[in-house]
Amino acid sequence: MEAKAKAELRYARISARKVKIVIDLIRGKNAKEAVAILKYTNKAAAPIVGKLLKSAIANAVNNNHMDETKLYISEIYANQGPTMKRVMPKAKGSADRIRKRTSHITVVLKEA
């Protein structure tokens, strides 16, 4: 059985749609290369995904005794989490609903 390391972030306060733009940049890449890409990506999801990726690398090295230089991203995905519903007052006493979306992000690393 092939060894794999996993890190998961649940209830991240950013929509899955925004996260998917960033994770498409690093899917299938070497772990160290992906960290460098995220460092210079100017998107709101980049620091969140970067921190999660570093956590997955730490899990691989410390828990599974994998070689850090051989790691690559085998799976990375973002699913929609629960949506928090808030109300914003509008004109003439009416109200609009604001949807504060969350996401669940998962990174799986394997050794090449």
Beta strands, then each sheet from edge to edge (+ up, - down):
strand 1: 4-12
strand 2: 71-80
strand 3: 84-89
strand 4: 95-100
strand 5: 103-111
sheet 1: 1+ 5- 2+
sheet 2: 3+ 4-
end
